[in-house]
Amino acid sequence: MWYFVSPEIIFGEGSLDALDELEGRRALIVTDATLVKLGLVDKVKAHLDKAGIEAYVFDAVEPDPSVQTVRKGVQVAQEYEPDWIIGLGGGSAMDAAKAIWVLYERPDLEPGEINPFIRLGLRQKARLITIPTTSGTGAEVTWAIVLTDTEEQRKMGLGNRENVADIAIVDPEMAAGMPPQLTADTGLDALTHAVEGYTCTWHTDLTDGLCLSAARLVLEYLPRAVADARSAGSGQGSDVEARERMHNAATCAGLGFGNSMASLAHAMGHALGAVFHVPHGRAVSIFLPYTIEFAAREAPERFAELAGLLGCSPPPSPPVGGGEAARALAGRVRDLCREVGNPTSVAGAGIERAAYEAQLDKLMDDAFNDTQMITAVRAPSYDELRRLFTYAYEGKAVDF
């Protein structure tokens, strides 16, 4: 038995207008200070005003939101008593909003206790709206919550099917001003979601099509979106189609991997990001081609199939097998990273080797303890994971 969980999704140009018809009294907007300065919070508040809903802004969310920040947001929610919580921003703001909502409804829980195996009993006090301002995380449609334990320097994968948003508003205008680096990082995050959602052991017929569509969209439109962002400088670009298709791709990938799982690249990327503060999309996309090569040595079929469907290589035929096609897929990922100006190795991300090696044991332990490890089609041994981290640092194609 499988579950497919999704919010009501309102997407396309002008979809923010749906807020005009919202019914309620108070909304708590969970976001970050940058989006306040950019005026995106004011856009949301203007629509809430039309609906007769007052709003309070909690704008303390940082990249890789911490448990401490979430606790502050919960205190604000308890004092303000909203009947809507709105997560506005990238994955960090939306994950923080989910966690704040859960703990506002369930003050008896600790953040680390939010898991898929308990009944939360949400929607007694409030409901949740997610509005992405980046095109990558897919957090608007997933029930996953990633919080950072700053004391232990590790990311915690939390969440429960109940805490999926009630409404996701996917308006491309909200992402139109993303700068080039953010466009690249988040777009590569969407690609990693799509590839891992398609190739993990929990993929299903209902998720395969979403992941395939998302991967195709990213490969076609991410270079255009990044180029448009570069030409726009600090303003909004003119390639509206590229922005909209990337925004849709991120949501498709979120629905796909959110209802299957991610895999080894996410486990390794979470570990790297928590220790060295590499942006999430950049971290997981660095590891993606190496984990494709590693997994495909024992189970190449799904990778080869995806490579053929994406036009990375012709469909393999016996007696060649799928290894070459899988390597072509890994090569296509590296090519895209280079095209949008992102690193293809950990060293290329600016991490000193001595610092990396000093943290290698912790990186491996955190990756092994990550929930995304369980759906890898080839589970690494301790020594194999160490070699994977080392190869990814050096930019060396996996040969084991």
N, C-alpha and C positions, 0 to 999 in steps of 0.2 A: 504494500500500500504506500502511495506517495501523496504528498500534498503540494498544491500550487497556490501560493499566497501572493496577492497583489492588492494595492490600494485602488481606489477609483483614480484614473489617470486623465488629467485634462492637459492637452498638449497643443502646440502650434502657436502661431502669432495671435496675440491678444488673449491668451488663456488666463492671464492674471485677472482679467475682468470677472472671472468666476467668483472672486472674493466679494464682489458687490452683492451677491445673493446669499451670503453666509448668514446664518442665524445664530445669535449668541449675545453675550454681554461683554466679556473681557477676553482678550487674547494676549498671551505672553509670547513675544517674538524672541527666539533664541538665535543669536547671530554673533558677528565679530565687529570690532570697531571700524575696520576698513570699509565694510559694507555700509555702515552708517555714514562715513565720510563720502562715499561714492553716491549716496542718495538712493540706493536700492531699498533701504529700509523705509524711507519716506514714500516710495512708490507703493509698497505694501500697505503702509498706514493709511494712505489716501483711499485705497479701495476699502479698507476696513471702516473708515469714516463713512463712506457711502452706505455701508451695511449697518451703520449705527453701533459699531463695536469699538469700544475703547481699547487701547493697546499700551502695553508696557514693554520696554526693550531691555533685554538682558544681553549685553554685547561683550561679555568677558571671555568668550570662547577663543581658545588659542589653537594653533595647529596641533594635531594629535591631542585632543582634549584630555585633561587629567581628571582623575576621580575627585580631586579637590574642587576643581571648577564646577563639576556636576553638582557636588554638594551645595555650593553657593547658589546655583540655579534652582535647586530644589527648595532652598530656604526662601528665595524670592517667590517661587510659585505658591508655597504654602501661605505666604503673607498676602499675595495678590489674588489668589483663588480664581485663576482663569478657567473658562470652559473650553477654550481652544489653546493649544500650544503650537506655535509655528516655527519649524526649523528652517531658517533662511541662510543659505550659504553653500559651501562645499560639504564634503563628507564629515568634516569635523563638527560643523554647526548642527548638521542633521543628526549625527550620532549623539551629540550632547543633548539635543532636544528629545530624542527617544529615551535616553537614560533619565533625564529630568522628569519626563512624563511618567515613566514607570515608577520612579521613587516618590513622586508627588501623589500618585494613586496608592502606592504601597510603601508608606514610610517605615514599615517594619522590616524591609529588606535592606541588606547591604548591596552596594553596586555589584560586587563579585558574585552575588547570589542570583543574578538575572540569567536564567538558563532555559533551554527548550523543554525541560522535563517537569516544570511546575506550572500550576495554573495561576495566572496573575490577576484575573478578574478586572481588567482595565475598563475604561469608559464609564466609570461611575462618577468621576469628577470632570473629565475633559476628554477631548479628542485631538488628534494630531494631523497637522498639515505640513507637508514638506515642499519646499520650493528651492530647487538647485540653482546656484549661480555659477557653477562650473559644469563642464561636460565630461564626466569621467567616472565618478565614484559609484553612481547608481544607487546611492544611499536613500534616495527619495522613494524607492520601491522595494527595498530590502528590509528585513527585520534584524539584520546583524547590527551590533553595537560594538565599536572598537574604542576602548578607553585606555589611557596610559597610566600605569602605576609608576609615578615618578621616583618613588623610593627604591623600587626594585629595577627600574629602567626596563620595563617590559610592557608590551601591549597585551591587553586582555580581550579575547574574543567572547562577547556576551550576546544576549538576545533571546527572544521568544517569538513564536509566530504571532502572538497577540499584539506585539508592539509594532507591527507594520502600520504605516500611516493610514489614516482614513481617506485622505485626498492627497495626491501628488500633482502639483502644478508645474508643468514642464514648458515654460515660456522661453523661447530662444532669446528674447530681448534681455533677459536677466543675465545671460552669459555673453552678450555681444561685446562687452568691453574687456574680456579677459586678455591679459598681456601674453606675449608669445610663449614664455617659459611655462606659465600656468596652463596655457592651451595644450602645449606639448605633453607636460606631465600628466594631466588629467585624461587626455586622449589616449595615452599609452596605458593608463590604468584601465580604461574601458576595453582596450584590446586584450589586455591580460585577463580580465574577467571573462571575455568572450572565448578566448582560446582555452582557458582552464575549465570554464563551465562546459565546454563541448567535449573535452578530453578526460575529465575526472571520472572516477568510478561511479558516481551517483548521477550522471547525466541521464536524461529521459527524452522520450519523443517530444514532450511539451517544451523542453528547454533547448533542444538542439537547434530548432529553427531560429529562435531568438538570438542565440549565440552566433550562429552563422551569419545572420543578417547584420548584427552589430559589427562583427569582424570585417565584413565587406565594406560597410559604411566607413569605418575608421581608416582602413587602408586607402580608400578613395578620397575621403574628405579631410582627414587630419592634416596632410601637407598643405592643402589650400587654406585651412583655418589658421594654421601657424603663419603662413606667408601673409595672409590678410592682417593678422595681428601685428606682424612686423611693420607692414606698410602704414598701419593706422597710428603707430606711436602710442600716445597716451589716450587716444580717443577710440571710438567705435569703428570697426572696419566696415567695408562695403560688400563683402561676400556673404550676403545674408543666407544663401543656400548652404554654404559650407558650415556656418554656425548652427543653423537649424538641424541639418542632418547629423552633425556631431552630437547635438543635444539629444536627439532621438536615439542615436547609437548608444549613448551612455545609459539611457533608460532601458533600452532593449537588453543590453548586456547585464544590467542590474537585475532585471526580471529573470534572465537566463541563469546566471551563476547563483543568484539569490535563491533559486529553487532547485539547484543541483548543489554545487559547492565550487570553491576555488581549489587550489592545489598547492604543490610544492613551492612554486615561485612566490606565492603569497606568504607561506610559512617563513621562508627565508627573508622576504622583503619586510615583513613585520619585525623580525628580529633586527635587521639592519637599521630600519627607521627608528626603532626605539632607542638604540644605543648611539647612533651617529646622526640622528635627526635628518636623514635624507627624506625628501618628500615622498609620500607613499607611492604615487604613480611611477616616479622615477625608480624607486627601489625595486618594486615588483617587476617592472619591465626590464631592468638590468638582468635579473635572474631568469626571466622567461625563456630565452633561447637555450640557456644551459640546461634548464630542467626539461625542456623538450628533447634535447639531445640525450640526456640521461635516461628519461623514461622510454624513449623510442628504441633504445637498444634491446629492451625486453618486450615492449608492447607498442610497436610502431603503427598499428592499424588505424586507430582513430586520428592520429597526427597526420598520417599519409592521406586519409580520407579528407580531412580538413584542408590540407595543402592543395589537393586536387580541386576541391570546391572553390577555393579562393584563387585558383589560377597560379599558385606558386610553383607547381610542377604538374606534369601529366600524371594521370592515375597510374600507379605502379601495377605491374603485371608479373606473374611468376616467370622465372625463378628469382627475379630481382628483389621482391619483397618491398616493404614500405619504408625501410631505413633511409634510403636516399630522398624520398619525398618528405619525410619528417625533417631531415636536415635542411631541405630547401625551405621548409616553413620557418625553421629557426633562422636561416639566412635572411628571409624576408622580414622578420621582426627586427633583426639587426640593421638591415637597410633602412627601414622606416625610422628607427631611432636616430641614425645618422642624418637622414633627410630633414628631420625636425630639430636637429642640433642637440640631441641627448646622448649621454654616454652609453657605451655598450660593455662597460666593465666597471667594477667597483673602484678601481684605481682612477678611472676616468671621471668618477664622481668627486674626486678631490680628497679621498681618504688616504692618509699616510699608512704605509704598510706596517710599520711598527705598532701603530695604534690598533690597526685591524687585527694583527696577529695576537696582540695582548688581550683582545676581546673574543677571540675565536671560540674558545670553550663556551663562553656565555651565549654567543650567537647560535651555536649548535644546540645547546640545551633549550634555548627559547624556541628555536625552530621545531625541535622534536616535540615540545609541549604545546605547539600551536594547533588549534582545531583543524586547520586546513591541511595538515599533514595526513590525516586519515583517509583522504580520498585520492591520494597519489596512486597512479597505476603501477608505479615501481617505487616501493618504499626503500629509502636508502639505509644502509647500515651506518654506524657511527663513523667509521673510516671513510665511507663513501660520501657522507655529508661534509666531512672536513675537506675532502678533495673537491667537492662541488663549490664550496665557499672559496677555496683557493683558486680553482680554475676561473671562477667568475671574477675574482680580483684581478687576475692576470689577463683576462680576455682570451683564454685558451679554450678552443672547442673541446667538448667532452668526448673522451675516447675510452671510457670504461663503463 
